[in-house]
Amino acid sequence: MTSIQKTEQAKTQVTSLLSYLKKLGSDDATEKFAKKCGTTKGNLLQIAYGGSVSARLSKKICNESNGEVPLEELRPDIFA
């Protein structure tokens, strides 16, 4: 895989995470969700807009969202 392909792959939005964060509504709810996942609201937004995410954090996000954010969308290279 070339560096360009990696960059394009990394910029793919995680629509299920974006939808889930919007569904939470308030900043407080989003902050609480982030804390349960062991991260920050800012990091969740970076992930949602195509930033990298570890397999461990992917599992936490999937579990804390009750499967609404599937592992396959967070890390298709590992879980697809």
N, CA, C and O atoms as a Tinker XYZ file with bonds, in Angstrom:
   320  protein
     1  N      0.852000   -1.178000    0.000000    73     2
     2  CA     0.000000    0.000000    0.000000    64     1     3
     3  C      0.896000    1.239000    0.000000    63     2     4     5
     4  O      1.823000    1.349000    0.802000    81     3
     5  N      0.608000    2.158000   -0.903000    73     3     6
     6  CA     1.400000    3.383000   -0.980000    64     5     7
     7  C      0.979000    4.353000    0.113000    63     6     8     9
     8  O     -0.069000    4.188000    0.737000    81     7
     9  N      1.805000    5.359000    0.334000    73     7    10
    10  CA     1.472000    6.356000    1.358000    64     9    11
    11  C      0.216000    7.130000    0.980000    63    10    12    13
    12  O     -0.536000    7.544000    1.862000    81    11
    13  N     -0.025000    7.334000   -0.309000    73    11    14
    14  CA    -1.243000    8.026000   -0.750000    64    13    15
    15  C     -2.469000    7.187000   -0.415000    63    14    16    17
    16  O     -3.470000    7.719000    0.065000    81    15
    17  N     -2.403000    5.888000   -0.660000    73    15    18
    18  CA    -3.523000    5.010000   -0.332000    64    17    19
    19  C     -3.782000    5.006000    1.169000    63    18    20    21
    20  O     -4.937000    5.011000    1.592000    81    19
    21  N     -2.734000    4.998000    1.974000    73    19    22
    22  CA    -2.902000    5.031000    3.425000    64    21    23
    23  C     -3.571000    6.324000    3.859000    63    22    24    25
    24  O     -4.445000    6.316000    4.726000    81    23
    25  N     -3.160000    7.441000    3.253000    73    23    26
    26  CA    -3.754000    8.734000    3.587000    64    25    27
    27  C     -5.229000    8.754000    3.218000    63    26    28    29
    28  O     -6.054000    9.219000    4.004000    81    27
    29  N     -5.574000    8.254000    2.031000    73    27    30
    30  CA    -6.975000    8.217000    1.606000    64    29    31
    31  C     -7.790000    7.322000    2.528000    63    30    32    33
    32  O     -8.918000    7.662000    2.885000    81    31
    33  N     -7.231000    6.189000    2.911000    73    31    34
    34  CA    -7.927000    5.272000    3.800000    64    33    35
    35  C     -8.149000    5.917000    5.165000    63    34    36    37
    36  O     -9.215000    5.755000    5.759000    81    35
    37  N     -7.164000    6.640000    5.664000    73    35    38
    38  CA    -7.254000    7.240000    6.987000    64    37    39
    39  C     -8.272000    8.371000    7.037000    63    38    40    41
    40  O     -8.752000    8.714000    8.118000    81    39
    41  N     -8.612000    8.958000    5.890000    73    39    42
    42  CA    -9.524000   10.087000    5.869000    64    41    43
    43  C    -10.982000    9.682000    5.683000    63    42    44    45
    44  O    -11.838000   10.554000    5.530000    81    43
    45  N    -11.281000    8.421000    5.690000    73    43    46
    46  CA   -12.648000    7.965000    5.535000    64    45    47
    47  C    -13.426000    8.258000    6.809000    63    46    48    49
    48  O    -13.035000    7.836000    7.898000    81    47
    49  N    -14.525000    8.979000    6.667000    73    47    50
    50  CA   -15.350000    9.306000    7.833000    64    49    51
    51  C    -16.037000    8.057000    8.365000    63    50    52    53
    52  O    -16.409000    7.159000    7.609000    81    51
    53  N    -16.197000    8.022000    9.677000    73    51    54
    54  CA   -16.916000    6.934000   10.332000    64    53    55
    55  C    -18.331000    7.460000   10.585000    63    54    56    57
    56  O    -18.609000    8.063000   11.621000    81    55
    57  N    -19.210000    7.220000    9.624000    73    55    58
    58  CA   -20.553000    7.805000    9.687000    64    57    59
    59  C    -21.354000    7.318000   10.886000    63    58    60    61
    60  O    -22.149000    8.071000   11.448000    81    59
    61  N    -21.153000    6.075000   11.279000    73    59    62
    62  CA   -21.898000    5.567000   12.438000    64    61    63
    63  C    -21.480000    6.295000   13.712000    63    62    64    65
    64  O    -22.315000    6.548000   14.580000    81    63
    65  N    -20.202000    6.633000   13.832000    73    63    66
    66  CA   -19.736000    7.377000   15.005000    64    65    67
    67  C    -20.251000    8.812000   14.960000    63    66    68    69
    68  O    -20.673000    9.350000   15.983000    81    67
    69  N    -20.220000    9.433000   13.793000    73    67    70
    70  CA   -20.768000   10.786000   13.660000    64    69    71
    71  C    -22.240000   10.806000   14.056000    63    70    72    73
    72  O    -22.676000   11.687000   14.798000    81    71
    73  N    -23.000000    9.837000   13.562000    73    71    74
    74  CA   -24.430000    9.756000   13.882000    64    73    75
    75  C    -24.653000    9.524000   15.366000    63    74    76    77
    76  O    -25.540000   10.129000   15.969000    81    75
    77  N    -23.853000    8.655000   15.949000    73    75    78
    78  CA   -24.005000    8.356000   17.373000    64    77    79
    79  C    -23.712000    9.591000   18.219000    63    78    80    81
    80  O    -24.440000    9.878000   19.170000    81    79
    81  N    -22.665000   10.314000   17.885000    73    79    82
    82  CA   -22.325000   11.519000   18.644000    64    81    83
    83  C    -23.418000   12.574000   18.507000    63    82    84    85
    84  O    -23.736000   13.262000   19.477000    81    83
    85  N    -23.994000   12.709000   17.322000    73    83    86
    86  CA   -25.102000   13.652000   17.128000    64    85    87
    87  C    -26.318000   13.219000   17.934000    63    86    88    89
    88  O    -27.027000   14.049000   18.504000    81    87
    89  N    -26.549000   11.919000   17.974000    73    87    90
    90  CA   -27.685000   11.371000   18.719000    64    89    91
    91  C    -27.561000   11.670000   20.215000    63    90    92    93
    92  O    -28.565000   11.893000   20.892000    81    91
    93  N    -26.341000   11.673000   20.722000    73    91    94
    94  CA   -26.129000   11.971000   22.142000    64    93    95
    95  C    -26.589000   13.381000   22.481000    63    94    96    97
    96  O    -27.023000   13.652000   23.601000    81    95
    97  N    -26.491000   14.270000   21.508000    73    95    98
    98  CA   -27.014000   15.620000   21.680000    64    97    99
    99  C    -26.070000   16.579000   22.373000    63    98   100   101
   100  O    -25.304000   17.278000   21.711000    81    99
   101  N    -26.110000   16.623000   23.662000    73    99   102
   102  CA   -25.378000   17.641000   24.422000    64   101   103
   103  C    -23.882000   17.345000   24.514000    63   102   104   105
   104  O    -23.434000   16.207000   24.368000    81   103
   105  N    -23.135000   18.410000   24.759000    73   103   106
   106  CA   -21.694000   18.259000   24.975000    64   105   107
   107  C    -21.414000   17.411000   26.209000    63   106   108   109
   108  O    -20.466000   16.627000   26.227000    81   107
   109  N    -22.247000   17.570000   27.245000    73   107   110
   110  CA   -22.060000   16.782000   28.471000    64   109   111
   111  C    -22.185000   15.292000   28.185000    63   110   112   113
   112  O    -21.373000   14.496000   28.658000    81   111
   113  N    -23.196000   14.915000   27.415000    73   111   114
   114  CA   -23.402000   13.502000   27.091000    64   113   115
   115  C    -22.240000   12.968000   26.261000    63   114   116   117
   116  O    -21.803000   11.833000   26.451000    81   115
   117  N    -21.748000   13.784000   25.348000    73   115   118
   118  CA   -20.616000   13.372000   24.522000    64   117   119
   119  C    -19.357000   13.227000   25.367000    63   118   120   121
   120  O    -18.584000   12.287000   25.180000    81   119
   121  N    -19.152000   14.151000   26.290000    73   119   122
   122  CA   -17.997000   14.073000   27.196000    64   121   123
   123  C    -18.074000   12.814000   28.062000    63   122   124   125
   124  O    -17.064000   12.143000   28.271000    81   123
   125  N    -19.262000   12.494000   28.562000    73   123   126
   126  CA   -19.437000   11.290000   29.389000    64   125   127
   127  C    -19.149000   10.036000   28.577000    63   126   128   129
   128  O    -18.492000    9.114000   29.061000    81   127
   129  N    -19.644000   10.001000   27.334000    73   127   130
   130  CA   -19.384000    8.860000   26.464000    64   129   131
   131  C    -17.880000    8.720000   26.217000    63   130   132   133
   132  O    -17.333000    7.620000   26.286000    81   131
   133  N    -17.228000    9.831000   25.933000    73   131   134
   134  CA   -15.782000    9.808000   25.695000    64   133   135
   135  C    -15.039000    9.278000   26.919000    63   134   136   137
   136  O    -14.121000    8.468000   26.796000    81   135
   137  N    -15.442000    9.739000   28.089000    73   135   138
   138  CA   -14.791000    9.296000   29.324000    64   137   139
   139  C    -14.979000    7.792000   29.532000    63   138   140   141
   140  O    -14.043000    7.099000   29.931000    81   139
   141  N    -16.187000    7.288000   29.263000    73   139   142
   142  CA   -16.439000    5.847000   29.384000    64   141   143
   143  C    -15.545000    5.054000   28.434000    63   142   144   145
   144  O    -15.139000    3.931000   28.733000    81   143
   145  N    -15.248000    5.658000   27.289000    73   143   146
   146  CA   -14.392000    5.001000   26.298000    64   145   147
   147  C    -12.907000    5.150000   26.620000    63   146   148   149
   148  O    -12.064000    4.489000   26.015000    81   147
   149  N    -12.596000    6.021000   27.573000    73   147   150
   150  CA   -11.202000    6.235000   27.940000    64   149   151
   151  C    -10.483000    7.214000   27.031000    63   150   152   153
   152  O     -9.273000    7.116000   26.827000    81   151
   153  N    -11.241000    8.164000   26.485000    73   151   154
   154  CA   -10.649000    9.154000   25.587000    64   153   155
   155  C    -11.328000   10.503000   25.794000    63   154   156   157
   156  O    -12.028000   10.706000   26.787000    81   155
   157  N    -11.124000   11.414000   24.867000    73   155   158
   158  CA   -11.722000   12.745000   24.959000    64   157   159
   159  C    -12.720000   12.958000   23.826000    63   158   160   161
   160  O    -12.715000   12.238000   22.827000    81   159
   161  N    -13.566000   13.952000   24.002000    73   159   162
   162  CA   -14.525000   14.320000   22.957000    64   161   163
   163  C    -13.774000   14.707000   21.682000    63   162   164   165
   164  O    -14.164000   14.319000   20.581000    81   163
   165  N    -12.706000   15.466000   21.840000    73   163   166
   166  CA   -11.913000   15.886000   20.689000    64   165   167
   167  C    -11.347000   14.716000   19.906000    63   166   168   169
   168  O    -11.346000   14.726000   18.675000    81   167
   169  N    -10.868000   13.710000   20.619000    73   167   170
   170  CA   -10.329000   12.530000   19.946000    64   169   171
   171  C    -11.432000   11.771000   19.221000    63   170   172   173
   172  O    -11.219000   11.290000   18.108000    81   171
   173  N    -12.609000   11.657000   19.837000    73   171   174
   174  CA   -13.731000   10.989000   19.168000    64   173   175
   175  C    -14.091000   11.708000   17.869000    63   174   176   177
   176  O    -14.376000   11.067000   16.858000    81   175
   177  N    -14.077000   13.026000   17.901000    73   175   178
   178  CA   -14.381000   13.792000   16.687000    64   177   179
   179  C    -13.304000   13.584000   15.621000    63   178   180   181
   180  O    -13.614000   13.482000   14.434000    81   179
   181  N    -12.048000   13.521000   16.044000    73   179   182
   182  CA   -10.972000   13.247000   15.088000    64   181   183
   183  C    -11.172000   11.883000   14.434000    63   182   184   185
   184  O    -11.008000   11.737000   13.223000    81   183
   185  N    -11.527000   10.893000   15.238000    73   183   186
   186  CA   -11.773000    9.546000   14.717000    64   185   187
   187  C    -12.954000    9.577000   13.753000    63   186   188   189
   188  O    -12.893000    8.997000   12.669000    81   187
   189  N    -14.019000   10.250000   14.149000    73   187   190
   190  CA   -15.226000   10.313000   13.325000    64   189   191
   191  C    -14.947000   10.939000   11.960000    63   190   192   193
   192  O    -15.555000   10.554000   10.961000    81   191
   193  N    -14.033000   11.899000   11.920000    73   191   194
   194  CA   -13.714000   12.576000   10.661000    64   193   195
   195  C    -12.501000   11.983000    9.952000    63   194   196   197
   196  O    -11.915000   12.624000    9.080000    81   195
   197  N    -12.124000   10.765000   10.323000    73   195   198
   198  CA   -11.106000   10.043000    9.575000    64   197   199
   199  C     -9.771000    9.868000   10.247000    63   198   200   201
   200  O     -8.836000    9.360000    9.629000    81   199
   201  N     -9.651000   10.274000   11.499000    73   199   202
   202  CA    -8.405000   10.072000   12.223000    64   201   203
   203  C     -8.200000    8.613000   12.588000    63   202   204   205
   204  O     -9.127000    7.806000   12.516000    81   203
   205  N     -6.998000    8.289000   12.974000    73   203   206
   206  CA    -6.686000    6.902000   13.317000    64   205   207
   207  C     -7.233000    6.544000   14.697000    63   206   208   209
   208  O     -7.419000    7.403000   15.559000    81   207
   209  N     -7.483000    5.256000   14.874000    73   207   210
   210  CA    -8.001000    4.747000   16.141000    64   209   211
   211  C     -7.380000    3.377000   16.392000    63   210   212   213
   212  O     -7.250000    2.567000   15.475000    81   211
   213  N     -7.000000    3.129000   17.629000    73   211   214
   214  CA    -6.411000    1.834000   17.974000    64   213   215
   215  C     -7.495000    0.763000   18.029000    63   214   216   217
   216  O     -8.682000    1.064000   18.157000    81   215
   217  N     -7.070000   -0.473000   17.933000    73   215   218
   218  CA    -8.011000   -1.586000   18.040000    64   217   219
   219  C     -8.662000   -1.587000   19.420000    63   218   220   221
   220  O     -9.857000   -1.853000   19.544000    81   219
   221  N     -7.883000   -1.293000   20.450000    73   219   222
   222  CA    -8.404000   -1.276000   21.822000    64   221   223
   223  C     -9.497000   -0.220000   21.986000    63   222   224   225
   224  O    -10.561000   -0.505000   22.536000    81   223
   225  N     -9.236000    0.997000   21.510000    73   223   226
   226  CA   -10.235000    2.060000   21.615000    64   225   227
   227  C    -11.447000    1.746000   20.745000    63   226   228   229
   228  O    -12.576000    2.065000   21.118000    81   227
   229  N    -11.225000    1.130000   19.602000    73   227   230
   230  CA   -12.344000    0.720000   18.743000    64   229   231
   231  C    -13.298000   -0.192000   19.499000    63   230   232   233
   232  O    -14.516000   -0.031000   19.427000    81   231
   233  N    -12.735000   -1.146000   20.222000    73   231   234
   234  CA   -13.563000   -2.079000   20.992000    64   233   235
   235  C    -14.339000   -1.350000   22.077000    63   234   236   237
   236  O    -15.508000   -1.658000   22.313000    81   235
   237  N    -13.706000   -0.389000   22.740000    73   235   238
   238  CA   -14.392000    0.371000   23.787000    64   237   239
   239  C    -15.533000    1.189000   23.201000    63   238   240   241
   240  O    -16.625000    1.230000   23.769000    81   239
   241  N    -15.288000    1.841000   22.070000    73   239   242
   242  CA   -16.332000    2.644000   21.430000    64   241   243
   243  C    -17.500000    1.757000   21.022000    63   242   244   245
   244  O    -18.658000    2.107000   21.249000    81   243
   245  N    -17.204000    0.628000   20.430000    73   243   246
   246  CA   -18.248000   -0.312000   20.016000    64   245   247
   247  C    -19.050000   -0.792000   21.220000    63   246   248   249
   248  O    -20.280000   -0.805000   21.178000    81   247
   249  N    -18.374000   -1.181000   22.279000    73   247   250
   250  CA   -19.057000   -1.678000   23.480000    64   249   251
   251  C    -19.892000   -0.601000   24.152000    63   250   252   253
   252  O    -21.042000   -0.847000   24.514000    81   251
   253  N    -19.329000    0.583000   24.321000    73   251   254
   254  CA   -20.043000    1.665000   25.014000    64   253   255
   255  C    -21.216000    2.206000   24.199000    63   254   256   257
   256  O    -22.150000    2.777000   24.761000    81   255
   257  N    -21.171000    2.029000   22.881000    73   255   258
   258  CA   -22.288000    2.463000   22.030000    64   257   259
   259  C    -23.296000    1.333000   21.830000    63   258   260   261
   260  O    -24.222000    1.460000   21.029000    81   259
   261  N    -23.118000    0.238000   22.549000    73   259   262
   262  CA   -23.982000   -0.939000   22.420000    64   261   263
   263  C    -24.057000   -1.433000   20.980000    63   262   264   265
   264  O    -25.114000   -1.852000   20.509000    81   263
   265  N    -22.938000   -1.380000   20.299000    73   263   266
   266  CA   -22.847000   -1.892000   18.937000    64   265   267
   267  C    -23.325000   -0.945000   17.850000    63   266   268   269
   268  O    -23.288000   -1.292000   16.670000    81   267
   269  N    -23.773000    0.243000   18.229000    73   267   270
   270  CA   -24.241000    1.197000   17.215000    64   269   271
   271  C    -23.095000    1.712000   16.351000    63   270   272   273
   272  O    -23.306000    2.150000   15.220000    81   271
   273  N    -21.895000    1.657000   16.887000    73   271   274
   274  CA   -20.698000    2.005000   16.117000    64   273   275
   275  C    -19.909000    0.707000   15.962000    63   274   276   277
   276  O    -19.160000    0.328000   16.862000    81   275
   277  N    -20.070000    0.025000   14.833000    73   275   278
   278  CA   -19.452000   -1.294000   14.670000    64   277   279
   279  C    -17.936000   -1.242000   14.477000    63   278   280   281
   280  O    -17.384000   -0.293000   13.919000    81   279
   281  N    -17.299000   -2.286000   14.953000    73   279   282
   282  CA   -15.848000   -2.407000   14.810000    64   281   283
   283  C    -15.419000   -2.332000   13.349000    63   282   284   285
   284  O    -14.379000   -1.756000   13.029000    81   283
   285  N    -16.223000   -2.914000   12.469000    73   283   286
   286  CA   -15.893000   -2.963000   11.048000    64   285   287
   287  C    -15.764000   -1.570000   10.437000    63   286   288   289
   288  O    -15.010000   -1.374000    9.485000    81   287
   289  N    -16.504000   -0.602000   10.987000    73   287   290
   290  CA   -16.415000    0.763000   10.467000    64   289   291
   291  C    -15.250000    1.523000   11.088000    63   290   292   293
   292  O    -14.655000    2.389000   10.446000    81   291
   293  N    -14.929000    1.200000   12.323000    73   291   294
   294  CA   -13.825000    1.882000   12.991000    64   293   295
   295  C    -12.474000    1.404000   12.472000    63   294   296   297
   296  O    -11.585000    2.214000   12.209000    81   295
   297  N    -12.319000    0.097000   12.325000    73   295   298
   298  CA   -11.049000   -0.483000   11.867000    64   297   299
   299  C    -11.312000   -1.602000   10.869000    63   298   300   301
   300  O    -11.154000   -2.776000   11.203000    81   299
   301  N    -11.712000   -1.253000    9.645000    73   299   302
   302  CA   -11.990000   -2.296000    8.649000    64   301   303
   303  C    -10.757000   -3.133000    8.308000    63   302   304   305
   304  O    -10.886000   -4.272000    7.860000    81   303
   305  N     -9.578000   -2.579000    8.516000    73   303   306
   306  CA    -8.352000   -3.318000    8.228000    64   305   307
   307  C     -8.143000   -4.484000    9.181000    63   306   308   309
   308  O     -7.422000   -5.429000    8.858000    81   307
   309  N     -8.766000   -4.426000   10.350000    73   307   310
   310  CA    -8.609000   -5.488000   11.349000    64   309   311
   311  C     -9.873000   -6.327000   11.485000    63   310   312   313
   312  O     -9.803000   -7.556000   11.523000    81   311
   313  N    -11.029000   -5.670000   11.558000    73   311   314
   314  CA   -12.263000   -6.351000   11.937000    64   313   315
   315  C    -13.217000   -6.670000   10.788000    63   314   316   317
   316  O    -14.259000   -7.284000   11.016000    81   315
   317  N    -12.889000   -6.271000    9.566000    73   315   318
   318  CA   -13.804000   -6.534000    8.442000    64   317   319
   319  C    -13.669000   -7.954000    7.939000    63   318   320
   320  O    -14.362000   -8.345000    6.999000    81   319
